[in-house]
Amino acid sequence: MKITKIFTFDAAHMLDGHDSKCQNLHGHTYSLEITVSGGLICGGAKDGMVMDFSDLKNMVRQVVIEPFDHAFLYDGGNGRESRIAALLESWDMKTLRLNRRTTAENLAADIYGRLKNTGLAVCRVKLWETPASCAEYEGD
């Protein structure tokens, strides 16, 4: 059995060296679909659920939404992006350092890993960068 919950967050990023306008600092309103799989809970207040949607919401908010929302997402291995992040941080602005380029594909994989590390039985992360473009990461 699987359940899915949808979230949104706003963030800025850039793809330094990209061959289009995405090389410039810009932002997106991301839509995030988190799918969790498992057997149904038997007995108790959560009988018949894979997981309580409220519990899933709280976990995703803590692990993903709070660090990502309204942050400059940047590749910590990229010198130019790191310098922009340092400038923003000197102005007390929110940044989030990632260990890879901030493509939708890499962000989906990063979010999957963050959730998996909590012990959540996440099986799929689908990240919509625009209403017409998304990346999907399915785990083990």
CYANA upper distance limits for C-alpha pairs under 8 A (distance plus 0.5 A):
  1 MET  CA     37 SER  CA      6.12
  1 MET  CA     38 GLY  CA      6.16
  1 MET  CA     39 GLY  CA      6.58
  1 MET  CA     40 LEU  CA      7.80
  1 MET  CA     50 VAL  CA      7.45
  2 LYS  CA     35 THR  CA      7.01
  2 LYS  CA     36 VAL  CA      6.04
  2 LYS  CA     37 SER  CA      4.77
  2 LYS  CA     38 GLY  CA      7.03
  2 LYS  CA     50 VAL  CA      7.53
  3 ILE  CA     35 THR  CA      6.00
  3 ILE  CA     36 VAL  CA      5.95
  3 ILE  CA     37 SER  CA      7.01
  3 ILE  CA     50 VAL  CA      7.53
  3 ILE  CA     51 MET  CA      8.35
  4 THR  CA     33 GLU  CA      6.95
  4 THR  CA     34 ILE  CA      5.89
  4 THR  CA     35 THR  CA      4.71
  4 THR  CA     36 VAL  CA      6.91
  5 LYS  CA     33 GLU  CA      6.26
  5 LYS  CA     34 ILE  CA      5.99
  5 LYS  CA     35 THR  CA      7.19
  5 LYS  CA     53 PHE  CA      7.75
  5 LYS  CA     56 LEU  CA      8.26
  5 LYS  CA     57 LYS  CA      8.06
  6 ILE  CA     31 SER  CA      7.44
  6 ILE  CA     32 LEU  CA      6.02
  6 ILE  CA     33 GLU  CA      4.99
  6 ILE  CA     34 ILE  CA      6.94
  7 PHE  CA     31 SER  CA      6.27
  7 PHE  CA     32 LEU  CA      5.49
  7 PHE  CA     33 GLU  CA      6.95
  8 THR  CA     29 THR  CA      7.26
  8 THR  CA     30 TYR  CA      5.96
  8 THR  CA     31 SER  CA      4.97
  8 THR  CA     32 LEU  CA      6.36
  8 THR  CA     65 ILE  CA      8.38
  9 PHE  CA     29 THR  CA      6.25
  9 PHE  CA     30 TYR  CA      5.86
  9 PHE  CA     31 SER  CA      7.27
  9 PHE  CA     65 ILE  CA      6.88
  9 PHE  CA     68 PHE  CA      7.66
  9 PHE  CA     69 ASP  CA      5.48
  9 PHE  CA     70 HIS  CA      7.74
 10 ASP  CA     27 GLY  CA      7.61
 10 ASP  CA     28 HIS  CA      6.23
 10 ASP  CA     29 THR  CA      4.91
 10 ASP  CA     30 TYR  CA      6.46
 10 ASP  CA     68 PHE  CA      8.14
 10 ASP  CA     69 ASP  CA      5.66
 10 ASP  CA     70 HIS  CA      5.66
 10 ASP  CA     71 ALA  CA      8.14
 11 ALA  CA     27 GLY  CA      5.99
 11 ALA  CA     28 HIS  CA      6.26
 11 ALA  CA     29 THR  CA      7.25
 11 ALA  CA     30 TYR  CA      8.07
 11 ALA  CA     68 PHE  CA      7.06
 11 ALA  CA     69 ASP  CA      6.15
 11 ALA  CA     70 HIS  CA      5.20
 11 ALA  CA     71 ALA  CA      5.65
 11 ALA  CA     72 PHE  CA      6.51
 11 ALA  CA     73 LEU  CA      7.35
 12 ALA  CA     25 LEU  CA      7.34
 12 ALA  CA     26 HIS  CA      5.88
 12 ALA  CA     27 GLY  CA      4.44
 12 ALA  CA     28 HIS  CA      6.90
 12 ALA  CA     70 HIS  CA      7.64
 12 ALA  CA     71 ALA  CA      6.74
 12 ALA  CA     72 PHE  CA      5.17
 12 ALA  CA     73 LEU  CA      6.53
 13 HIS  CA     25 LEU  CA      6.14
 13 HIS  CA     26 HIS  CA      6.26
 13 HIS  CA     27 GLY  CA      6.66
 13 HIS  CA     72 PHE  CA      6.08
 13 HIS  CA     73 LEU  CA      5.56
 13 HIS  CA     74 TYR  CA      6.60
 13 HIS  CA    102 THR  CA      7.31
 14 MET  CA     22 CYS  CA      6.55
 14 MET  CA     23 GLN  CA      5.91
 14 MET  CA     24 ASN  CA      5.99
 14 MET  CA     25 LEU  CA      5.11
 14 MET  CA     26 HIS  CA      6.75
 14 MET  CA     74 TYR  CA      7.77
 14 MET  CA     81 GLU  CA      8.20
 14 MET  CA    102 THR  CA      7.77
 15 LEU  CA     22 CYS  CA      6.24
 15 LEU  CA     23 GLN  CA      5.07
 15 LEU  CA     24 ASN  CA      7.55
 15 LEU  CA     25 LEU  CA      8.38
 15 LEU  CA    101 ARG  CA      7.44
 15 LEU  CA    102 THR  CA      7.31
 15 LEU  CA    103 THR  CA      7.87
 16 ASP  CA     22 CYS  CA      8.43
 16 ASP  CA     23 GLN  CA      5.33
 16 ASP  CA     24 ASN  CA      7.81
 16 ASP  CA     78 ASN  CA      8.44
 16 ASP  CA     80 ARG  CA      8.01
 16 ASP  CA     81 GLU  CA      7.68
 17 GLY  CA     23 GLN  CA      6.38
 18 HIS  CA     22 CYS  CA      6.88
 18 HIS  CA     23 GLN  CA      5.46
 19 ASP  CA     23 GLN  CA      7.47
 22 CYS  CA     26 HIS  CA      7.84
 28 HIS  CA    129 GLU  CA      6.76
 28 HIS  CA    130 THR  CA      7.53
 29 THR  CA    129 GLU  CA      7.40
 29 THR  CA    130 THR  CA      7.72
 30 TYR  CA    127 LEU  CA      7.25
 30 TYR  CA    128 TRP  CA      6.00
 30 TYR  CA    129 GLU  CA      5.51
 30 TYR  CA    130 THR  CA      7.31
 31 SER  CA    127 LEU  CA      6.37
 31 SER  CA    128 TRP  CA      5.40
 31 SER  CA    129 GLU  CA      7.36
 31 SER  CA    130 THR  CA      8.46
 32 LEU  CA    125 VAL  CA      7.67
 32 LEU  CA    126 LYS  CA      6.33
 32 LEU  CA    127 LEU  CA      5.14
 32 LEU  CA    128 TRP  CA      6.72
 33 GLU  CA    124 ARG  CA      8.45
 33 GLU  CA    125 VAL  CA      6.26
 33 GLU  CA    126 LYS  CA      5.47
 33 GLU  CA    127 LEU  CA      6.87
 34 ILE  CA    122 VAL  CA      7.56
 34 ILE  CA    124 ARG  CA      6.61
 34 ILE  CA    125 VAL  CA      5.46
 34 ILE  CA    126 LYS  CA      7.17
 35 THR  CA    122 VAL  CA      6.28
 35 THR  CA    123 CYS  CA      6.31
 35 THR  CA    124 ARG  CA      5.57
 35 THR  CA    125 VAL  CA      6.93
 36 VAL  CA     50 VAL  CA      8.33
 36 VAL  CA     51 MET  CA      8.50
 36 VAL  CA    120 LEU  CA      8.01
 36 VAL  CA    121 ALA  CA      5.90
 36 VAL  CA    122 VAL  CA      4.78
 36 VAL  CA    123 CYS  CA      5.97
 36 VAL  CA    124 ARG  CA      7.59
 37 SER  CA     50 VAL  CA      7.37
 37 SER  CA    121 ALA  CA      6.41
 37 SER  CA    122 VAL  CA      6.94
 37 SER  CA    123 CYS  CA      6.72
 38 GLY  CA     50 VAL  CA      6.18
 38 GLY  CA    121 ALA  CA      7.50
 39 GLY  CA     50 VAL  CA      6.30
 40 LEU  CA     47 ASP  CA      7.77
 40 LEU  CA     48 GLY  CA      5.73
 40 LEU  CA     49 MET  CA      5.60
 40 LEU  CA     50 VAL  CA      5.16
 40 LEU  CA     51 MET  CA      8.43
 41 ILE  CA     46 LYS  CA      6.89
 41 ILE  CA     47 ASP  CA      5.54
 41 ILE  CA     48 GLY  CA      5.84
 41 ILE  CA     49 MET  CA      5.92
 41 ILE  CA     50 VAL  CA      6.53
 41 ILE  CA     51 MET  CA      8.17
 42 CYS  CA     46 LYS  CA      8.14
 42 CYS  CA     47 ASP  CA      5.33
 42 CYS  CA     48 GLY  CA      6.64
 43 GLY  CA     47 ASP  CA      5.10
 43 GLY  CA     48 GLY  CA      8.19
 46 LYS  CA     51 MET  CA      8.01
 46 LYS  CA     52 ASP  CA      7.21
 51 MET  CA     55 ASP  CA      7.61
 51 MET  CA     56 LEU  CA      7.53
 52 ASP  CA     56 LEU  CA      6.94
 53 PHE  CA     57 LYS  CA      6.54
 54 SER  CA     58 ASN  CA      6.73
 55 ASP  CA     59 MET  CA      6.75
 56 LEU  CA     60 VAL  CA      6.65
 57 LYS  CA     61 ARG  CA      6.52
 58 ASN  CA     62 GLN  CA      6.71
 59 MET  CA     63 VAL  CA      6.55
 60 VAL  CA     64 VAL  CA      5.83
 60 VAL  CA     65 ILE  CA      6.88
 60 VAL  CA    115 LEU  CA      7.93
 61 ARG  CA     65 ILE  CA      5.03
 61 ARG  CA     66 GLU  CA      6.27
 62 GLN  CA     66 GLU  CA      6.10
 62 GLN  CA     67 PRO  CA      8.21
 63 VAL  CA     67 PRO  CA      7.52
 63 VAL  CA    114 ARG  CA      7.33
 63 VAL  CA    115 LEU  CA      7.38
 64 VAL  CA     68 PHE  CA      6.46
 64 VAL  CA    111 ILE  CA      7.22
 64 VAL  CA    114 ARG  CA      8.09
 64 VAL  CA    115 LEU  CA      8.44
 65 ILE  CA     69 ASP  CA      5.90
 67 PRO  CA     71 ALA  CA      7.81
 67 PRO  CA     96 LEU  CA      7.39
 68 PHE  CA     73 LEU  CA      7.83
 68 PHE  CA     96 LEU  CA      7.26
 70 HIS  CA     94 LYS  CA      7.55
 71 ALA  CA     93 MET  CA      8.22
 71 ALA  CA     94 LYS  CA      5.31
 71 ALA  CA     95 THR  CA      5.21
 71 ALA  CA     96 LEU  CA      6.70
 72 PHE  CA     85 ALA  CA      7.64
 72 PHE  CA     94 LYS  CA      6.92
 72 PHE  CA     95 THR  CA      4.98
 72 PHE  CA     96 LEU  CA      6.58
 73 LEU  CA     95 THR  CA      6.45
 73 LEU  CA     96 LEU  CA      5.41
 73 LEU  CA     97 ARG  CA      6.67
 73 LEU  CA     98 LEU  CA      7.53
 73 LEU  CA    102 THR  CA      7.23
 74 TYR  CA     81 GLU  CA      6.41
 74 TYR  CA     82 SER  CA      7.42
 74 TYR  CA     85 ALA  CA      7.71
 74 TYR  CA     95 THR  CA      8.01
 74 TYR  CA     96 LEU  CA      6.89
 74 TYR  CA     97 ARG  CA      5.79
 74 TYR  CA     98 LEU  CA      6.43
 74 TYR  CA    101 ARG  CA      7.61
 74 TYR  CA    102 THR  CA      6.72
 75 ASP  CA     81 GLU  CA      6.88
 75 ASP  CA     82 SER  CA      7.53
 75 ASP  CA     97 ARG  CA      6.62
 75 ASP  CA     98 LEU  CA      5.64
 75 ASP  CA     99 ASN  CA      6.19
 75 ASP  CA    100 ARG  CA      5.59
 75 ASP  CA    101 ARG  CA      5.47
 75 ASP  CA    102 THR  CA      6.77
 76 GLY  CA     81 GLU  CA      7.68
 76 GLY  CA     82 SER  CA      6.19
 76 GLY  CA     97 ARG  CA      5.91
 76 GLY  CA     98 LEU  CA      6.20
 76 GLY  CA     99 ASN  CA      6.05
 76 GLY  CA    100 ARG  CA      7.56
 77 GLY  CA     82 SER  CA      7.95
 77 GLY  CA     99 ASN  CA      6.94
 77 GLY  CA    100 ARG  CA      7.46
 78 ASN  CA     82 SER  CA      6.52
 79 GLY  CA     83 ARG  CA      6.66
 80 ARG  CA     84 ILE  CA      6.88
 81 GLU  CA     85 ALA  CA      6.70
 82 SER  CA     86 ALA  CA      6.62
 83 ARG  CA     87 LEU  CA      6.77
 84 ILE  CA     88 LEU  CA      6.76
 85 ALA  CA     89 GLU  CA      6.52
 85 ALA  CA     95 THR  CA      6.80
 86 ALA  CA     90 SER  CA      6.63
 87 LEU  CA     91 TRP  CA      7.18
 88 LEU  CA     92 ASP  CA      7.04
 88 LEU  CA     93 MET  CA      5.64
 88 LEU  CA     94 LYS  CA      7.75
 88 LEU  CA     95 THR  CA      7.90
 89 GLU  CA     93 MET  CA      5.54
 89 GLU  CA     94 LYS  CA      7.05
 89 GLU  CA     95 THR  CA      7.38
 98 LEU  CA    102 THR  CA      7.95
100 ARG  CA    106 ASN  CA      7.50
101 ARG  CA    106 ASN  CA      7.27
102 THR  CA    106 ASN  CA      6.50
102 THR  CA    107 LEU  CA      6.48
103 THR  CA    107 LEU  CA      6.59
104 ALA  CA    108 ALA  CA      6.59
104 ALA  CA    127 LEU  CA      7.19
104 ALA  CA    128 TRP  CA      8.16
104 ALA  CA    129 GLU  CA      6.97
104 ALA  CA    134 CYS  CA      7.41
104 ALA  CA    135 ALA  CA      6.20
105 GLU  CA    109 ALA  CA      6.92
105 GLU  CA    135 ALA  CA      5.63
105 GLU  CA    136 GLU  CA      7.47
105 GLU  CA    137 TYR  CA      7.97
106 ASN  CA    110 ASP  CA      6.55
107 LEU  CA    111 ILE  CA      6.56
107 LEU  CA    127 LEU  CA      8.30
108 ALA  CA    112 TYR  CA      6.64
108 ALA  CA    125 VAL  CA      6.45
108 ALA  CA    126 LYS  CA      7.02
108 ALA  CA    127 LEU  CA      6.33
108 ALA  CA    135 ALA  CA      7.07
108 ALA  CA    136 GLU  CA      6.94
108 ALA  CA    137 TYR  CA      6.39
109 ALA  CA    113 GLY  CA      6.75
109 ALA  CA    125 VAL  CA      8.13
109 ALA  CA    137 TYR  CA      6.28
110 ASP  CA    114 ARG  CA      6.75
111 ILE  CA    115 LEU  CA      6.76
111 ILE  CA    125 VAL  CA      7.85
112 TYR  CA    116 LYS  CA      6.51
112 TYR  CA    122 VAL  CA      7.66
112 TYR  CA    124 ARG  CA      7.78
112 TYR  CA    125 VAL  CA      6.50
112 TYR  CA    137 TYR  CA      7.70
112 TYR  CA    139 GLY  CA      8.22
113 GLY  CA    117 ASN  CA      6.52
114 ARG  CA    118 THR  CA      7.39
115 LEU  CA    119 GLY  CA      7.60
115 LEU  CA    120 LEU  CA      6.46
115 LEU  CA    122 VAL  CA      7.32
116 LYS  CA    120 LEU  CA      5.86
116 LYS  CA    121 ALA  CA      7.20
116 LYS  CA    122 VAL  CA      6.69
122 VAL  CA    139 GLY  CA      8.22
123 CYS  CA    138 GLU  CA      6.19
123 CYS  CA    139 GLY  CA      5.87
123 CYS  CA    140 ASP  CA      7.64
124 ARG  CA    136 GLU  CA      7.58
124 ARG  CA    137 TYR  CA      6.15
124 ARG  CA    138 GLU  CA      4.90
124 ARG  CA    139 GLY  CA      6.85
125 VAL  CA    136 GLU  CA      6.20
125 VAL  CA    137 TYR  CA      5.71
125 VAL  CA    138 GLU  CA      7.00
126 LYS  CA    134 CYS  CA      7.26
126 LYS  CA    135 ALA  CA      6.25
126 LYS  CA    136 GLU  CA      4.77
126 LYS  CA    137 TYR  CA      6.87
127 LEU  CA    134 CYS  CA      5.85
127 LEU  CA    135 ALA  CA      5.87
127 LEU  CA    136 GLU  CA      6.82
128 TRP  CA    132 ALA  CA      8.05
128 TRP  CA    133 SER  CA      6.26
128 TRP  CA    134 CYS  CA      4.55
128 TRP  CA    135 ALA  CA      7.07
129 GLU  CA    133 SER  CA      6.27
129 GLU  CA    134 CYS  CA      6.18
130 THR  CA    134 CYS  CA      7.53
